[in-house]
Amino acid sequence: MHLVEQYALASGSKINKPQIREKYFPVGLDKYVTFSPFSKPSKNYDLWKEVISMIKQPLASLGLSIVQLGEKENPLFEGCVDLRGKTSIAEAAYVIKKGQLHFGADTFSVHMASAFGKKIVSLYSHSPIQNCKGYWSDESNFIGLESYRDGKGYSFALEEDPKTINSIEPEKVAISIFKLLGIDVKIKNKTVFIGPKWNNEFLEVVPSAVAKFSKPAPKDRHVVRMDYHFDEEIMEQQLISNPGLIVTSKPISLEILKRNKESISQVIYLVTEDNYVSDFSRQMDRASIPNSIFSNLKGDFLKKLKYQSLNLNKDISILQDKSIKEIRNHEKLNVNNLMFRTSKFVIEKDKVYPGKAAFLNKVTVPHFSAPPTPIIDVPEFWEEMDFFWITEKV
């Protein structure tokens, strides 16, 4: 039962089409679609940037702009006309009514657009479409896309971890918009996997030279990879230039770490078979330098590591093996047709590598927004797949 019907039944009321007060707002555009991307956390889709990149050129070729509505505090998506925080509800109603189509999250603007009989593309995750879609929409004008839950029921939770809504492929959203607008556009790549960390950009610096960024990188997403190249002097200069975290497979001078303590968010001690020095972890603890132990060890090697670290009162984060088998319907995929983009980049001097496997195999990209690259089918590639958007050429 739709929520509107439940409310009517509970209150003994009849359902009529709502009367919505509108107020003129000078949009300044002849033709446009409206876009409301934000709602409650579990309804907030993290791949709108990718959707906008797919639709903005085809829409622009027809003279259609994308008008973003919402709160002033909401992030603005590149390529959108900004009306965030600039309209009252009555003015937003006017803007939506004059638009060619409305798309976005499951929020009040969908129901407003439905009452106006607008074309709608809306996304659903924690609750069924039939319960909360636009009640007054004709089926021919409404496309609701629901998340993949792997056979599980609806959470009905305002927050999800991981968010199921992110299982909706960006090209499905784009294709739905094109369909309702009557635009014939071919999508070249089909999504086969979106990692849960795709939107978390990490910049990993190989300390063979200091890397300069056009704007400061967040402290918890700027990583100095001492396990790729060990140079304490360059590491210190890099941390002075931009605070961050350190990944190392061997002890680093405690004096250098203490000297740069305020610039270090964490030291990750990466332990392989025979490189663990428990005194290094103990010294960092005594100096109040945040640190943790990560390892890919198994069997007796892992037991030995756990025994060595017993008196540190510190958990060991186990790096899990990953492979293409993590992808749904992987057996139907041809790896030669798979492409990827990443949110984790390795920077060495003036070169940019899309991840660890690319760095080890010397596969560079020209910039952080480079088009998809053929996958590198080696274990080091799959261990970072949480940061990838993998597509298949169609």
Order of alpha helices (4+ residues) and beta strands (2+ residues): alpha-beta-alpha-beta-beta-alpha-beta-alpha-beta-alpha-beta-alpha-beta-beta-beta-alpha-beta-alpha-beta-alpha-beta-alpha-beta-beta-beta-beta-alpha-beta-alpha-beta
